[in-house]
Amino acid sequence: MSDQKDSKGKTPQRPENESGSASGDGATGSGNDNRSNESKTVPKNVAESLIEMNPALKNELVSMDKDKAANALRNMDISQLLTGLSMGGKNQKDMASYKFWQTQPVPRFDDQAAKAPIAQGPIKIIKPDEVSKTPDPLLEGFEWCTLDLTNETELRELYELLNNHYVEDDNAMFRFSYSQSFLHWALMSPGWKKEWHVGVRATKSRKLVASICGVPTELRVRGERIKVTEINFLCIHKKLRSKRLTPVLIKEITRRCYVNGIFQAIYTGGVILPTPVSSCRYYHRALDWLKLYEVGFSPLPHGSTKARQITKNHLPSNTSTPGLRAMEVKDIDAVYDLLERYMRRFDLNQAFTRDEIEHWLVYKEQPGKEQVVWSYVVEDPETHKITDFVSFYNLESTVIDNPKHEAVRAAYLYYYATETAFTDNTKALKDRLLVLMNDALILAKQAHFDVFNALTLHDNPLFLEQLKFGAGDGQLHFYLYNYRTAPVPGGINDKNLPDEKKMGGVGIVML
Ligand SMILES: CC(C)(COP(=O)(O)OP(=O)(O)OC[C@H]1O[C@@H](n2cnc3c(N)ncnc32)[C@H](O)[C@@H]1OP(=O)(O)O)[C@@H](O)C(=O)NCCC(=O)NCCS
């Protein structure tokens, strides 16, 4: 999927080197572009600092002659500086103003430009007794609801809303299809709160027309532990778009978090908002190239043949790491210990509890429930110590209007860890990950996935290109709500390619 309308930045995207397509549109398209041209222009010091944060754009400017670059810079708005998207591209008209976001406790774009080092911490201190006890009113004819996802009917309602109205690509070829098992897993993690499964219903028909959800967790941001809500599944029925319902939903879930004593949040998106703490790039590894070609996900590169593409993406039928096996309940402590040490190597990471490890990583077969997560450990055949661990999850996309295929089965690389990471030997780590991840690809292929997706976070830059992942044309931006920290590296360099020197930043995977 090339240009993703996808404000999550994570529907399948054609590898850029094959599609040669233009990059994505932020697609907030909220018709609120009411800033004057003048105010769109960015002061020089702000521009310089934003360019530093934006490797792709920096690269684009370097290849231009000086006058042209200066001119382009003068005419650019902040969103372009941040996205690094083509200057002739669609983003030009986007996001001249953030009427809503400018009222929120989020870092401003120009914070990065300030001379003083960024002081890490909350942006606004929230006084619980000043938090409103009641939600803001909704549009006439609609009302708030709290979803009870333990109730099959309500889980199904959320599933249907998302299946019909959640993230699509620009060409409306694919739409995310989160299964009910997935939603159950994603939204009922340890400590989950019903109040954070927020819905909007049409008063008369009772139809669910919008959602925004959150689950509690803890992050470590450069060693600082913070309790946060992970926000996900912001979705508005297509007929209710561009009515400024999003700010109302965001304010309501924020209020419900404040009421529960949580004052920070983390969220991701493919759109640029003020202000990403990091940006990663999507990579895609074809497992069933022919199917990806038939659904329009992978084009046939010029000069190649179908047979050649199939051969190129061929994988061995069996894994090669001795001691590799499915993770079981008995492995929880070992995986917890290994993952905890591994995660601390990243600026922004999730401080898992043991219960969370069990919830997020151990698949327990249940009648009628689809498998969502696949986790494997490597048990040293001699010492029986768990030395490595890798996992991926299933997120299908509906193929809209294709005579042959209904869905693309995508495996998304989830958490992993290896003892080799603590040897301080990047070459050894790379060699280990190449074997481990190749095995993960084989396991995903055995589980009938069509494509394996990964971002440039964790240590992924060490293996993506060598294992034939193609560069996607989407970025995934990470945001913190009511928390400020210096930018965190996203694993990509000034050519927008995976770079070992840019690792160590993002250590969290958001669904
Ligand atoms: C994303 C979506 C909820 C936006 O709805 P909309 O009707 O276009 O926008 P609204 O008129 O309600 O609100 C516009 C405001 O929301 C903000 N906004 C839009 N998408 C946003 C997002 N993904 N996250 C946070 N804020 C967002 C806009 O920036 C704008 O605020 P601003 O004035 O400060 O710029 C809607 O397009 C949708 O449901 N899309 C499919 C699912 C999806 O992409 N979900 C987001 C996944 S991250």
The ligand as an SDF file (V2000), in Angstrom:
LIG
                    3D

 48 50  0  0  0  0  0  0  0  0999 V2000
   -8.4530    9.5670   12.3100 C   0  0  0  0  0  0  0  0  0  0  0  0
   -9.9090   10.0380   12.3420 C   0  0  0  0  0  0  0  0  0  0  0  0
  -10.5150    9.6320   13.6800 C   0  0  0  0  0  0  0  0  0  0  0  0
   -9.9230   11.5470   12.1780 C   0  0  0  0  0  0  0  0  0  0  0  0
  -11.2260   11.9790   12.0560 O   0  0  0  0  0  0  0  0  0  0  0  0
  -11.6510   13.2870   11.1950 P   0  0  0  0  0  0  0  0  0  0  0  0
  -13.1220   13.2630   11.1150 O   0  0  0  0  0  0  0  0  0  0  0  0
  -10.8440   13.3260    9.9640 O   0  0  0  0  0  0  0  0  0  0  0  0
  -11.1160   14.5150   12.0460 O   0  0  0  0  0  0  0  0  0  0  0  0
  -11.9670   15.4790   13.0250 P   0  0  0  0  0  0  0  0  0  0  0  0
  -12.6760   16.5150   12.2560 O   0  0  0  0  0  0  0  0  0  0  0  0
  -12.8030   14.6480   13.9170 O   0  0  0  0  0  0  0  0  0  0  0  0
  -10.7930   16.1330   13.9290 O   0  0  0  0  0  0  0  0  0  0  0  0
   -9.7250   16.8430   13.3870 C   0  0  0  0  0  0  0  0  0  0  0  0
   -8.6560   16.9710   14.4130 C   0  0  0  0  0  0  0  0  0  0  0  0
   -8.2090   15.6580   14.8060 O   0  0  0  0  0  0  0  0  0  0  0  0
   -6.7940   15.5710   14.6600 C   0  0  0  0  0  0  0  0  0  0  0  0
   -6.4490   14.2000   14.2490 N   0  0  0  0  0  0  0  0  0  0  0  0
   -6.7130   13.5990   13.0910 C   0  0  0  0  0  0  0  0  0  0  0  0
   -6.2160   12.3320   13.0930 N   0  0  0  0  0  0  0  0  0  0  0  0
   -5.6550   12.1670   14.2880 C   0  0  0  0  0  0  0  0  0  0  0  0
   -4.9830   11.0820   14.8850 C   0  0  0  0  0  0  0  0  0  0  0  0
   -4.7900    9.9220   14.2450 N   0  0  0  0  0  0  0  0  0  0  0  0
   -4.5310   11.2290   16.1450 N   0  0  0  0  0  0  0  0  0  0  0  0
   -4.7230   12.3800   16.7990 C   0  0  0  0  0  0  0  0  0  0  0  0
   -5.3410   13.4530   16.2810 N   0  0  0  0  0  0  0  0  0  0  0  0
   -5.8030   13.3400   15.0340 C   0  0  0  0  0  0  0  0  0  0  0  0
   -6.4910   16.5620   13.5720 C   0  0  0  0  0  0  0  0  0  0  0  0
   -5.1270   16.9400   13.5960 O   0  0  0  0  0  0  0  0  0  0  0  0
   -7.4170   17.6930   13.9170 C   0  0  0  0  0  0  0  0  0  0  0  0
   -6.9170   18.4390   15.0050 O   0  0  0  0  0  0  0  0  0  0  0  0
   -6.1060   19.8310   14.7650 P   0  0  0  0  0  0  0  0  0  0  0  0
   -7.1160   20.8740   14.4600 O   0  0  0  0  0  0  0  0  0  0  0  0
   -5.3610   20.1040   16.0370 O   0  0  0  0  0  0  0  0  0  0  0  0
   -5.1770   19.5680   13.6080 O   0  0  0  0  0  0  0  0  0  0  0  0
  -10.7460    9.3970   11.1990 C   0  0  0  0  0  0  0  0  0  0  0  0
  -10.2160    9.8380    9.9850 O   0  0  0  0  0  0  0  0  0  0  0  0
  -10.7360    7.8930   11.2020 C   0  0  0  0  0  0  0  0  0  0  0  0
  -11.5030    7.2580   11.9100 O   0  0  0  0  0  0  0  0  0  0  0  0
   -9.8530    7.2810   10.3650 N   0  0  0  0  0  0  0  0  0  0  0  0
   -9.6920    5.8580   10.2500 C   0  0  0  0  0  0  0  0  0  0  0  0
   -9.0250    5.2890   11.4610 C   0  0  0  0  0  0  0  0  0  0  0  0
   -7.7290    5.9860   11.8290 C   0  0  0  0  0  0  0  0  0  0  0  0
   -6.9580    6.3630   10.9780 O   0  0  0  0  0  0  0  0  0  0  0  0
   -7.5220    6.1160   13.1380 N   0  0  0  0  0  0  0  0  0  0  0  0
   -6.3330    6.7350   13.6860 C   0  0  0  0  0  0  0  0  0  0  0  0
   -5.3320    5.7050   13.9490 C   0  0  0  0  0  0  0  0  0  0  0  0
   -3.8800    6.4600   14.6450 S   0  0  0  0  0  0  0  0  0  0  0  0
  1  2  1  0
  2  3  1  0
  2  4  1  0
  2 36  1  0
  4  5  1  0
  5  6  1  0
  6  7  2  0
  6  8  1  0
  6  9  1  0
  9 10  1  0
 10 11  2  0
 10 12  1  0
 10 13  1  0
 13 14  1  0
 14 15  1  0
 15 16  1  0
 15 30  1  0
 16 17  1  0
 17 18  1  0
 17 28  1  0
 18 19  1  0
 18 27  1  0
 19 20  2  0
 20 21  1  0
 21 22  1  0
 21 27  2  0
 22 23  1  0
 22 24  2  0
 24 25  1  0
 25 26  2  0
 26 27  1  0
 28 29  1  0
 28 30  1  0
 30 31  1  0
 31 32  1  0
 32 33  2  0
 32 34  1  0
 32 35  1  0
 36 37  1  0
 36 38  1  0
 38 39  2  0
 38 40  1  0
 40 41  1  0
 41 42  1  0
 42 43  1  0
 43 44  2  0
 43 45  1  0
 45 46  1  0
 46 47  1  0
 47 48  1  0
M  END
$$$$
